[in-house]
Amino acid sequence: MTAPRQVLPGVTYLISRRCFGRMFLLRPSPLVNELFEYVLADKATEYGIEIHAYVVMSNHWHCVLTDPRGQLPEFQRDLGSTVARALNAALGRWESFWAPGSYSAVALQTEEDVLDKMAYVLANPVAAGLVRRGSEWPGLWSAPSVIGAGGREVKRPDHYFRRNGPAPKTATLEVVCPKGFGTVEKLRRRLTDALTEREDRAARELAEAGRSFVGAKKVLALSPFARPAPLEPRRGLKPRVASLDKWKRMEALGRLGTFLAEYRVAWKAFKAGARKVVFPEGTYGMRVWCGVVCASSG
């Protein structure tokens, strides 16, 4: 059983999700790029999500975002289901689109953690040995220069959506500067430097291993039903918090441990029939599905 997740407003996350069987179902193409970008813009607007950096790889995607309203689960649910139904229809598939248990939302603790994960996200195509620079990736990739550059109108694709249906004809996609960085220009400079350092390191490691970059042309030629080499790592840790600062990480883990302990006490009381029991702040599932009362920091 998955431990309950604490969802608090105003938290910045690194989110990730992987395609079923590691297949290249998100392999860059005009349809994938247009559809994913539109759905991302539409759902971010609907749920008030602030996007800071994103990349859509061939079999997974990453995003650094802030959730001001505490509605990340609804955002991720609707984005994932819409993308899955639309691309399954295009590919003639009926099976699951996303790998079970592959969704990850890691709460970031400091400004440095946010910057580090933004650089990690944007360096993904290079770290995977696909292209020499992230800017060469033919899929969706948010350049540092678009941060704070204002909203951009994204047209609703003709595929999947009804012409006179409820989905808006256009949606605004805006990549915003996270809080704590002062000016947008300062963040862009710091992010560009961090990204270049990651890209250069990945290129050196690839050369030392006697390998070369795949190149955008070969990426585009792959079948969406293909899979990566079997030696690709499949499992690893699934943290809920991350920080480069050991003490900040320990503090966050301590708060999470307190939440889980208080949740267990409230759950046992609720299960025993107590309907006025107060669950800890940030309880999501029981609040949405059962309407329980939650503590408030205010």
DARAMO-V224961 format. One record per pair of residues at least 24 apart in sequence whose ideal C-beta (glycine too) atoms are under 8 Angstrom apart, sorted by the first residue. I is the first residue (numbers start at 1). J is the second residue. D is the distance in whole Angstrom. If there is no record, write none. Layout:
<<I;J;D> <I;J;D>>
This chain:
<<3;260;6> <4;260;7> <4;263;5> <4;267;8> <4;283;7> <4;284;7> <4;285;6> <4;286;8> <5;73;8> <5;105;8> <5;240;7> <5;284;6> <5;285;8> <6;256;7> <6;259;5> <6;280;8> <6;281;8> <6;282;4> <6;283;7> <6;284;7> <7;67;8> <7;70;5> <7;72;6> <7;73;6> <7;282;6> <7;284;4> <8;70;6> <8;281;7> <8;282;4> <9;67;7> <9;68;6> <9;69;6> <9;70;4> <10;66;7> <10;67;7> <10;68;6> <10;70;8> <11;66;7> <11;67;6> <11;70;8> <11;72;8> <11;107;5> <11;108;8> <12;52;7> <12;64;7> <12;65;7> <12;66;5> <12;67;8> <12;107;7> <12;108;5> <12;114;6> <12;178;6> <13;64;7> <13;65;6> <13;66;8> <13;67;7> <13;72;7> <13;105;5> <13;106;6> <13;107;6> <13;108;6> <14;62;7> <14;63;8> <14;64;5> <14;104;8> <14;105;8> <14;106;5> <14;108;6> <14;117;4> <14;120;8> <14;121;7> <14;242;7> <15;62;7> <15;63;5> <15;64;8> <15;65;7> <15;72;8> <15;76;7> <15;103;8> <15;104;7> <15;105;5> <15;106;8> <16;60;6> <16;61;7> <16;62;5> <16;63;8> <16;102;8> <16;103;7> <16;104;5> <17;60;6> <17;61;6> <17;76;8> <17;80;7> <17;98;6> <17;99;8> <17;102;6> <17;103;5> <17;104;7> <18;59;6> <18;60;4> <18;98;7> <18;99;5> <18;102;4> <19;59;4> <19;60;6> <19;97;7> <19;98;6> <19;99;6> <20;95;7> <20;96;5> <20;97;6> <20;98;6> <20;99;5> <21;99;7> <21;227;6> <22;59;5> <22;99;7> <22;227;5> <22;228;6> <22;232;7> <22;234;8> <23;59;6> <23;224;7> <23;225;6> <23;226;7> <23;227;6> <24;58;4> <24;59;5> <24;222;5> <24;223;7> <24;224;5> <24;225;7> <24;226;5> <24;227;7> <25;58;8> <25;59;7> <25;87;6> <25;91;7> <25;93;8> <25;97;6> <25;224;5> <25;225;8> <26;56;6> <26;57;7> <26;58;6> <26;59;6> <26;60;7> <26;61;7> <26;87;8> <26;139;7> <27;58;4> <27;59;8> <27;139;8> <27;219;7> <27;220;8> <27;222;6> <27;223;8> <27;224;5> <28;56;8> <28;58;7> <28;137;8> <28;138;4> <28;139;4> <28;140;8> <28;219;7> <28;220;6> <29;220;7> <31;87;8> <31;90;6> <31;157;7> <31;159;6> <32;56;7> <32;87;7> <32;139;7> <33;139;6> <33;140;6> <34;154;8> <34;155;8> <34;157;5> <35;83;7> <35;86;5> <35;87;7> <35;157;5> <35;159;7> <35;160;7> <36;61;8> <36;83;6> <36;140;6> <37;140;6> <37;154;5> <37;173;6> <38;154;5> <38;155;7> <38;156;6> <38;157;6> <38;171;6> <39;79;6> <39;82;5> <39;83;6> <39;86;8> <40;79;7> <40;140;8> <40;173;6> <41;154;5> <41;171;4> <41;172;6> <41;173;4> <42;167;7> <42;168;7> <42;171;4> <43;75;5> <43;78;5> <43;79;4> <43;82;7> <44;75;7> <44;173;7> <45;171;6> <45;172;6> <46;75;8> <46;78;7> <47;71;4> <47;72;8> <47;74;6> <47;75;4> <47;78;8> <49;75;5> <50;176;5> <50;178;8> <51;142;7> <51;173;7> <51;174;7> <51;175;5> <51;176;7> <52;114;7> <52;118;6> <52;147;7> <52;175;7> <52;176;7> <52;177;7> <52;178;5> <53;117;8> <53;118;4> <53;121;5> <53;122;6> <53;142;5> <53;147;8> <53;175;7> <53;191;8> <54;121;7> <54;140;7> <54;141;8> <54;142;5> <54;175;8> <55;121;5> <55;122;6> <55;124;5> <55;125;7> <55;134;7> <55;137;7> <55;139;7> <55;140;7> <55;141;5> <55;142;7> <56;139;5> <56;140;4> <56;141;8> <57;124;6> <57;125;7> <57;128;7> <57;139;7> <58;139;7> <58;219;7> <58;222;7> <59;227;8> <59;228;7> <60;102;8> <61;140;8> <62;120;8> <62;121;4> <62;124;6> <63;121;7> <64;108;8> <64;114;7> <64;117;5> <64;118;5> <64;121;6> <64;178;8> <66;178;6> <66;179;8> <70;282;8> <70;284;8> <72;105;6> <73;284;6> <73;288;8> <76;103;7> <76;105;7> <85;160;7> <86;157;8> <86;159;7> <86;160;4> <86;161;8> <89;159;8> <89;160;6> <90;159;6> <90;160;7> <91;224;6> <91;225;8> <104;238;6> <105;240;8> <106;239;6> <106;240;6> <106;241;7> <106;242;5> <107;240;6> <107;241;5> <107;242;7> <107;252;7> <108;241;8> <108;242;6> <108;243;7> <109;241;7> <109;242;7> <109;243;4> <109;245;7> <109;248;5> <109;249;7> <109;251;8> <109;252;5> <110;243;6> <110;244;7> <110;245;6> <110;248;6> <111;178;8> <111;180;4> <111;181;6> <112;244;6> <112;245;7> <113;242;6> <113;243;5> <113;244;6> <113;245;8> <113;248;8> <114;178;5> <114;180;8> <115;181;8> <115;187;8> <115;190;6> <115;191;6> <115;194;6> <116;194;7> <116;244;6> <117;242;7> <118;191;6> <118;194;8> <119;191;6> <119;194;4> <119;195;5> <119;197;8> <119;198;5> <120;198;7> <122;191;8> <122;195;5> <123;195;6> <123;198;4> <123;199;6> <123;202;7> <126;198;7> <126;199;5> <126;202;5> <126;203;7> <126;213;8> <127;198;7> <127;202;5> <129;202;8> <129;206;5> <129;211;6> <129;213;6> <129;214;6> <130;213;6> <130;214;5> <130;215;8> <130;216;8> <130;219;6> <131;213;6> <131;214;8> <131;215;7> <131;216;6> <131;219;8> <132;199;8> <132;203;7> <132;213;5> <133;199;6> <134;195;7> <134;199;7> <136;216;6> <137;216;7> <138;216;5> <138;219;6> <138;220;6> <142;175;5> <144;187;8> <144;188;5> <144;191;5> <144;192;5> <144;195;7> <145;188;7> <146;175;5> <147;175;5> <147;176;7> <147;177;6> <147;184;6> <147;187;6> <147;188;6> <147;191;7> <148;175;8> <148;176;7> <148;177;5> <148;184;3> <148;187;8> <148;188;8> <149;175;7> <150;174;7> <266;292;8>>
